[in-house]
Amino acid sequence: MNPSSCKPAGPSSSLILPLKAQQIPPGIIPKPPNKLFFRHNVSLTVSLAVGSPPQQVTMVLDTGSELSWLHCKKTAATPTFFGPQTSTSYRTIPCSSSTCVTRTRDFTIPVSCDANKLCHVVLSYADMSSVEGNLALETFRIDSESSSMTQMVFGCMDSSSTTTPEEDSKTTGLIGLNRGALSFVSQMGYPQFSYCISGSGSTGVLLFGAASFPWLRPLNYTPMVQMSAPLPYFDRVAYTVQLEGIRVSNTILPLPKSAYEPDHTGAGQTMVDSGTQFTFLLGSAYTALKNEFLRQTRGILRPYEDPEFVFQGAMDLCYRVELSRAGLPPLPSVNLMFRGSELTVSGEKLLYRVPGMTRGSDGIFCFTFGNSDLLGVEAYVIGHHHQQDIWMEFDLANSRVGWAEFRCDMASQRLGLLH
């Protein structure tokens, strides 16, 4: 991908960025509050230019987070750290400002004043790590050549409970894209955004604005779930949709619709999350899906019989597959049934090979649905692995999420992001 081939644009049109999958060491990018902690090492990243003169940074795309942030160093900038002291457009935000007082109300931990009376933020994560620093204003551009820039509020983080000198060379920032007041998409003022993750490679597209392309097939939409009253376990600024059932081939799991609905505490919402790799279901739904998938693959796949092995702490259905095979055998599809639409998971998206793990001539492949209960998380989370080769649209103006199957590498080519 060549960042200089991106199309800069203002809020009245569309803004297109290249998207890629990148190996991020575990623990470098912790998971945000009230979200699934998942020790995966594949993240979706975009490159942006920040500051004046522009400094190139790489940021993890996360539809489950609000505040965008960068690791900052007070000395000269490095390829993985933003240097605010070298930017003439960098501005601090005092704790008395309206931004600090009113626009941070969806933060899990309240903001505070530091010794310099600046707006201080702490983001605490489910893996017990944290990052902290100050809110600040800075210009964000699509790339260093772009004339299109936006003054953005972000977190300039100078402290991390997970950062070590060895990890410093691998860290990156995070671009928050949920519906909160300080998310990247809210501040940019775009009524919708889309992304398309390629399943055949590491490339993709992130687009802010309307996806008005003649080659894009009509999307299937499901409405976002709105919750006006604050509930302790419901994330009101997440992209929450209503899961109504799960079908394996032609068999619908024998669970009532109420099993998929948030309870009186808000636990049990279904979030579409680009910051999580796989998909996680509450225990009752996961167990029913696991048993049905086992039943329909009996004689097709050989289960890995090791009760002590749980991949990534939440995925306990794994199989032994001969590495000499040309590919996986035909598998039953899993359809996630939403209000007004369905999302189909089939073929190679259903199984993930555990890196470096073999038993004799077999590789170990795990089912790409995990058990939220094993991680102590009371939510359904649809991760980006099951969004591959699907054009995903987040329509804030009409409060809906849409999708359609699409070859995302072709989308990159059509939009001039690949040569």
TAFEN-V821698 format. One record per pair of residues at least 4 apart in sequence whose ideal C-beta (glycine too) atoms are under 8 Angstrom apart, sorted by the first residue. I is the first residue (numbers start at 1). J is the second residue. Records with the same first field share a line. If there is no record, write none. Layout:
BEGIN
I->J, J
END
This chain:
BEGIN
1->5, 18, 20, 203, 412, 417, 418
2->18, 417, 419
3->18, 47, 142, 143
4->143, 145
5->416, 417, 419
6->16, 17, 18, 142, 143, 146, 417
7->14, 15, 16, 415, 416
8->15, 141, 142, 143, 146, 147, 148
9->13, 14, 15, 16, 148, 209
10->148
11->188, 189, 190, 209
13->209
14->207, 208, 209, 210, 211, 212
15->142, 148, 188, 190, 207, 208, 209
16->205, 206, 207, 208, 415, 417
17->46, 47, 48, 142, 205, 206, 207, 208
18->46, 47, 203, 204, 205, 206, 412, 417
19->44, 45, 46, 61, 195, 196, 197, 203, 204, 205, 206
20->44, 45, 46, 202, 203, 204
21->42, 43, 44, 45, 197, 202, 204
22->42, 43, 44, 45, 58, 202
23->41, 42
24->28, 29, 41, 42, 43, 60, 170, 172
25->41, 167, 170
26->39, 40, 41
27->39, 127, 129, 162, 167
28->162, 167, 170, 171, 172
29->43, 60, 171, 172, 174
30->37, 125, 126, 127, 129, 130, 131, 162
31->35, 36, 37, 38, 125, 126, 127, 275, 276
32->62, 64, 65, 66, 123, 125, 176, 275
33->108, 109, 123, 124, 125, 126
34->108, 233, 235
35->64, 65, 126, 235, 271, 273, 275, 276, 377, 379, 381
36->126, 273, 276, 280, 372, 375, 377, 379, 381
37->125, 126, 127, 375, 377
38->276, 277, 278, 280, 312, 314, 375, 383
39->127, 312, 313
40->276, 277, 278, 312
42->277
43->60, 61, 275
44->60, 61, 195, 197, 204, 274, 384
45->58, 59, 60, 61, 172
46->58, 59, 61, 175, 206
47->56, 57, 58, 59, 143
48->56, 57, 59, 140, 141, 142, 143, 175
49->54, 55, 56, 57, 140, 141, 142, 143, 144, 146
50->54, 55, 57, 70, 82, 87, 138, 139, 140, 141
51->55, 82, 83, 84, 86, 87, 89, 90, 138, 139
52->87, 88, 89, 139
53->86, 87, 144
54->141, 143, 144
55->77, 82, 83, 86, 87
56->79, 143, 144
57->70, 80, 82, 172, 173
58->80, 172, 173
59->68, 70, 172, 173, 174, 175
60->172, 173, 174, 175, 275
61->175, 177, 195, 206, 274, 275
62->174, 175, 176, 177, 178, 273, 274, 275
63->177, 178, 238, 239, 272, 273, 274, 275, 394
64->178, 235, 238, 239, 271, 273, 274, 275, 276
65->174, 176, 177, 178, 183, 275
66->106, 107, 176, 178, 180, 181, 182, 183, 237
67->107, 121, 123, 154, 155, 176, 180, 182, 183
68->152, 154, 155, 173, 174, 175, 176, 183, 184
69->123, 131, 133, 154, 155, 156, 157, 173, 174, 176
70->81, 82, 154, 155, 156, 157, 173
71->80, 81, 82, 131, 157, 158, 160, 163, 168, 171, 172, 173
72->81, 82, 83, 84, 133, 156, 157, 158
73->77, 78, 81, 82, 83, 158
74->83, 84, 85, 158
75->83, 85
76->83, 85, 86
77->81, 82, 83, 86
78->83
80->168, 169, 170, 171, 172
81->168, 171
82->156, 173
83->87
84->90, 136, 138, 156
85->90
87->138
89->138, 139, 151
90->136, 137, 138, 156
91->136, 137, 138
92->116, 118, 134, 136, 137
93->97, 99, 100, 118, 119, 134, 135, 136, 137, 153
94->100, 117, 118, 119
95->100, 101, 111, 112, 113, 114, 117, 118, 119, 120
96->100, 101, 117
97->101, 119
98->102, 103
99->103, 104, 119, 135, 153, 182
100->104, 111, 119, 135
103->153, 181, 182
104->110, 111, 119, 121, 135, 181, 182
105->181
106->180, 181, 236, 237
107->111, 121, 123
108->123, 124
109->121, 122, 123, 124
111->119, 120, 121, 135
112->120, 122
113->117, 118, 119, 120
114->118, 120, 134
118->134, 135
119->134, 135
120->132, 133, 134, 135
121->132, 133, 134, 135, 155
122->130, 131, 132
123->130, 131, 132, 155, 157
124->130
125->129, 130
126->377
128->161
129->160, 161, 162
130->160, 161
131->155, 157, 159, 160, 161
132->157, 158, 159, 160
133->155, 156, 157, 158, 159
134->155, 156, 158
135->153, 154, 155, 156
136->153, 154, 155, 156
137->151, 152, 153, 154
138->151, 152, 154, 156
139->149, 150, 151, 152
140->149, 150, 152, 154, 184
141->146, 148, 149, 150
142->146, 148
150->187, 188
152->184, 187, 188
153->182, 187
159->163
160->171
162->167
163->167, 168, 171
164->168
167->171
174->275
175->184
176->180, 182, 183, 184
177->183, 184, 185, 193, 274, 394
178->183, 235, 237, 238, 239
179->183, 185, 186, 237, 238, 239, 396
180->186, 237
181->186
182->186, 187
183->187, 237
184->188
185->190, 193, 208, 394, 396
188->208
190->208, 209, 396
191->209, 210, 395, 396, 397
192->209, 210, 211, 393, 394, 395, 396, 397, 398
193->206, 207, 208, 209, 393, 394
194->205, 206, 207, 211, 391, 392, 393, 394
195->204, 205, 206, 207, 274, 392
196->204, 205, 389, 390, 391, 392, 406, 408, 411, 412
197->204, 384, 387, 388, 389, 390, 392, 408
198->202, 203, 204, 388, 389, 407, 408, 409, 412
199->348, 349, 388, 389, 408
200->389, 407, 409
201->409
203->408, 409, 412, 417, 418
204->408, 411, 412
205->408, 411, 412, 415, 417
207->211, 415
211->216, 391, 393
213->414
215->414
216->391, 404, 406, 411
217->404, 406
218->404
219->391, 393, 402, 403, 404
220->340, 341, 342, 402, 403, 404
221->340, 341, 395, 400, 401, 402
222->241, 242, 338, 339, 340, 341, 400, 401, 402
223->241, 242, 339, 340, 399, 400
224->239, 240, 241, 399, 400, 401
225->240, 241, 242, 262, 269, 270
226->399
227->231, 234, 236, 240, 262, 266
230->234, 236
231->262, 264, 265, 266
232->265, 266
233->262, 265, 266, 267, 269, 378, 379
234->240, 262, 265, 266, 267, 269
235->240, 269, 271, 379
238->269, 271, 273
239->271, 272, 273, 394, 401
240->269, 270, 271
241->270, 272, 338, 339, 401
242->260, 261, 270, 338, 339
243->260, 270, 336, 337, 338, 380
244->257, 260, 337, 338, 339
245->252, 253, 255, 257, 260, 337
246->252, 253, 255, 281, 285, 288, 289, 334, 335, 336, 337
247->251, 252, 253, 334, 335, 337, 342
248->253, 289, 292, 293, 296, 332, 333, 334, 335
249->296, 332, 333
251->292, 296
252->337
253->285, 288, 289, 292
254->288
255->259, 260, 284, 285, 288
257->261
259->282, 284, 285
260->268, 270, 285, 380
261->268
262->266, 267, 268, 269
263->267, 268
265->378
267->378, 379
268->282, 378, 379, 380
269->379, 380
270->379, 380, 381, 382
271->379, 380, 381, 382
272->382, 387, 392, 394, 401
273->381, 382, 383, 384
274->384, 387
275->384
276->280, 381, 383, 384
277->383, 384, 385
278->312, 315, 352, 368, 369, 370, 383, 385, 386
279->336, 345, 368, 369, 370, 380, 381, 382, 383, 385, 386
280->286, 314, 369, 370, 371, 372, 375, 377, 379, 380, 381, 383
281->285, 286, 289, 369, 370, 371, 372, 380
282->286, 372, 373, 378, 379, 380
283->287, 371, 372, 373
284->288
285->289, 380
286->290, 369, 370, 371, 372, 373
287->291, 371
288->292
289->293, 334, 369
290->294, 316, 317, 367, 369
291->295
292->296
293->297, 317, 332, 334, 367
294->298, 303, 317
296->300, 332
297->301, 319, 331, 332
300->329, 330, 331
301->319, 321, 329, 331
302->319, 320, 321, 362
303->317, 318, 319, 320
304->309, 318, 319, 320, 359, 364
306->318
309->316, 318, 364
310->314, 315, 316, 374
311->315, 316, 318, 352, 354, 366
312->370
313->374, 375
314->370, 371, 372, 374, 375
315->366, 367, 368, 369, 370, 371
316->371, 374
317->366, 367, 369
318->354, 364, 365, 366, 367
319->351, 364, 365, 366, 367
320->359, 362, 363, 364, 365
321->325, 328, 351, 353, 362, 363, 364, 365
322->361, 362, 363
323->358, 361, 362, 363
324->361
325->329
327->348
328->347, 348, 350, 351, 365
331->346, 347, 350, 351
333->344, 345, 346, 350
334->344, 345, 346, 350, 369
335->342, 343, 344, 345
336->342, 343, 344, 345, 382, 386
337->342
338->342, 343
341->402, 403
343->382, 386, 390, 403
344->405
345->349, 350, 368, 386
346->350
349->368, 385, 386, 388
350->367, 368
351->365, 366, 367, 368
352->365, 366, 368, 385
353->363, 364, 365
354->363, 364, 365, 366
357->363, 364
358->362, 363, 364
359->364
368->385, 386
370->374, 375
371->375
372->377, 378, 379, 380, 381
373->377
377->381
382->386, 387
383->387
384->388
387->392, 403
388->408
389->405, 406, 407, 408
390->403, 404, 405, 406, 408
391->403, 404, 405, 406, 408, 411
392->401, 402, 403
393->401, 402, 403
394->401
395->399, 400, 401, 402
406->410, 411
407->411
408->412
409->413, 418
410->414
411->415
412->417, 418
413->417, 418
END
